[in-house]
Amino acid sequence: MTADSTNDVKDTVTNGAPSGANGQSQLPTEEDMTLLQLQQRYAEEAAKRIRADGPTQFLDLTDADTDRFKAIAEDPWADHAALNAKETVKDGAAYKFLFLGGGYGGLIFTVRLIQAGLINVPDDVRLVDAAGGFGGTWYWNRYPGLHCDVESYIYMPLLEETVYMPKQKYAPGTELREHADRIATQFDLHDKALFRSNAKAATWDEEEKLWTVQVTEGRGPNEPSRELTLKCQYLLVASGVLNVPHVPKIPGLEGFGGEMFHTARWNYSATGGSYENPDMEKLKDKRVGIIGTGATSIQVIPQLAKWAKELYVFQRTPSAVHPRDQKATDPEEWKSKIASKKGWQMERALNFAAHMSLAAKEGEENLTRIPAYSALIGSPGYGLVEPTPEAIGANVARLYKMDTPTAETARARVDQIVKDPETANKLKAWYPSWCKRPTFSDMYLQAFNEPNVHLIDTNGQGIEAATKDGLVFAGKECPVDVLVLSTGYRSPAFGNGNPAAKTGIEVIGRGGLSMDEKWKNIGSATLHGVATSGFPNLFFAFGPQTAATANFVTMLEVGIQHTAHILAKAEEKVGAGSRAVVEVTREEEEAWTMQVMMRAPYFATIMGCTPGYLNGEGHSARQDPKDMMKASRSSGWSEGMLSYIKVLEEYRSEGSLKGIEVTAAYK
């Protein structure tokens, strides 16, 4: 189904209708026609937002070539003096494991390999990260109102190991960043991390059987950067998903005369307050504009509304906003019900994943509220979807029907909360729940009842231009003094899921093979989403061709524990006197890729979504057949996380590391 064709929408319903005795489709029922009208509305709203420039309408801040945008991308949190006083790596040093990433992914990866007995001495491991400390997204994002939208009991990793009880059901950003430091402290990782550093290139040395990694270490505004060459036996990529902030290419934006910053680099010197105490007193006499109404804005806007003299919210596409239902953690419930036995955290996380993919067992506690989110992460209940219009149409119709009560409840909630009917109508999301990240707040919609909060709805068109004094829409300038860019990040699908492209590193494997060229030529190619042929001893914490769930930490845990098993078996095979060289075979990664491609038709629902990072800003459905086929190689596992885990467990139980060649390189 394409977003700009209501005929396609009609076909979706009729193709999904049951067949009569003569094999012909029955006429649509009244319920079908109601669903058809809803889908037509969704398609019309999506069509408004499709732009010819697609994903290129944004500028990644890492690619900025002007002083204004370069400054916006700078790290406002790093303690350069303290970091410059430490020397955690030496130029030319070699390590057994080098991790690219110091967020939750890098930390989980390191800890699981320690627990597997693979990391034994301090010089076995180093972590490299662009940030000035541990935490990943929770290091960078420190905007007021920041919380995780996933239950903290399953999102905060290694709670059993750290014996930590989260303070609330949904943890604030401060607690999430502190938890990253807690993990690093417990596992003695503070002197094993090289911060403010970007790995620029990694090359496989066939003679030494090691990776050579070129790293640029930033040392703050008063010292020159340092170029380092590091070597490692294993190179492990854990660079996260939403890690490159971007801004819209609005004409004149650079020339805006007031304070301007991205939410991923919040500027408290402009707003007043601090991350720990966000009393933004400097905004009391300011007109503040914020661009964007996605998941970040849902949290930021209520806080800005408290302090700004006037707040102008510029909206292209509204978010569906569900109740937050925040509550403090009850210590007794924690001990008796939540953390009551060994292995409780993974069990609870998999329960959440099961409910999200409609695979839960009867009687299990339901931790989710959006059943049709299975359109994005898969479900085992419907088998493989055949690549025919009839089968895809039936699957799409089923998911739309499943989602309708959730979507209608969210739209009704807007009317219940927002007093002005015109504003309420503009805040309603007209797309299925899986098309954009679901949001949760008990404060966001209420903010639009405040007299100082003004919604500037662009009817899907976006802002026309910026001037030195404000923003322009529909030919009218809206003056603002401070501009907040809540405009999101580069798509996780960037580079068709190529881990090198997502990390911003050039990776050269055996025989001079570039990972960028491999992905460009054939698309994604992995075994189980954790490694790719031609690149020995390189593993991903989470790559393409895996299963998904709404809790990213579960995805990390599943991939990392699978990699830990592979490495442990490989090390055991070569023995203590040798270095293992571990590489996926081309034949087995193609066999896995074919399994993934068979499951791609299930995810056709995403192509008809309102434009966003999930569907290439609406351009995924407009690819030529060759590119669409290549993109299908990056699909997920359509039967959901539990099915994927079962496949991995069966592979590990078989015991032979099928499709993985292990050879010995002498030390």
C-alpha angles and dihedrals in degrees: 000000000000124000097234100050121079088183088065089052091052090049089052091060098041093043088052094050119106119263123244127228091277092056093251122125113260119239112272115268124232088262090052091052092050088051090048091055091050092050090048089054090049091050093049092050091048092049091057090061102047112110129191092235094056113180091357089073086087133068117217107225089222087064096047113131100184128083094238096056094036088057091051089055095052121113107255094185107052118115095217096181093054093044093047090054091060126074108197097162136031123217109259095018121145126218135184093229128026115184121200101210137043099201126098090295095056092043095050090046092053095045095047091052090049089052090048089057093245097116110056110151134038094251091056094082146038131170122211121200137165091223125085093241146003123299109072109211089008090057094052101037112069101144120144114273095023114164136152114253093211121077108272093224090069100025101053103077128227096015090151092052094046094039089224128154114205113233095227139020089249110036123222120235094256091059093046092053092045089052091057089055090046091057092046090051095048093050095040097243103136094095092043098065128090106203132192086034136127125201103223102180140005122194128186111233105212094193098049094031089226137115117247110208125193112210131185113207116200114213102189133266096304101051133053118250120259126233114215135184115208130179130207142172093220125031112199122191117211102149099141133235113263098037106126114070115212137191131208117259094242112170110251096010094127090055096058106130101212134068112300129181143153120249089238088063102036113195109217090174086069098042103031125234127066140255090266094042110024099188097150097198093156089071096060093100097029135103104223126197124195122191114210139033101212130121095296094049091051087065099036102046098065089053094048089047090061094058113022120094087219127003121200115194113200110204131187099165124011122228126234104244120203127185115281097208093192118188139172117255112259107223092211093050088046093056099038103036115012108034096022102126144022113282092021096135098057090041090054092044091052090048088056091047090049093053092046090055095040092247102115123134119242113273097023117132109262110231098174137070106189110070096175090062081090085083087075101037103031136243133229094217100084106041124221116336111230116233093247129112090241096052095042090046091052092050093048092048091049092052094046090051091049092050099047097087091049093047094045091049090053092050092046089052089060090057091047094054110028111073100200109074095208092052091044092054091052091051095057119108114228102192135075119282094251096057097078134020109281113241132208128202142142091194109042103077090039090059090069089065090065115100093228095055118088126184115215102193112192094195091239095308102100127215118323101209146333128234131191087266105041149309131309127220128163089001094300125112119225108201116222133171099202126033123201116196107210090168104133136226143297111285119270085227091064110137091011088288095308104165092209093053092046090051094045095236131126108231120196117188136178116342093006093297111166116215089215091056093046092054092043092052102042108004125231117358121172144135107245090335094284106091142012133214120259092035109084120201093008117124135174125222087214125359138164121290094048134108123271138211133173091258106075092192090064089053089052093048094050095049095042095049089050090051091047089055092050093049094045091052091046093050090048091051097054096039133221097297097060142055115241120232108201122190137166117234120240091232095055096045090052090050089053091045090054089053089053094047091052087061097047097092089067089068096054087108089076094062092065094051125116107273115284143122092290094066105027092266089302096312099103091086091050097059120117114255093258093054091043090054090049091049090052088066087070094056123125131241104283097204092063138242100307092052090050091049090052090053091051092047091051090050092051093045091054085062104201099099088235111208094019122103116208120192133170126245113190118236 
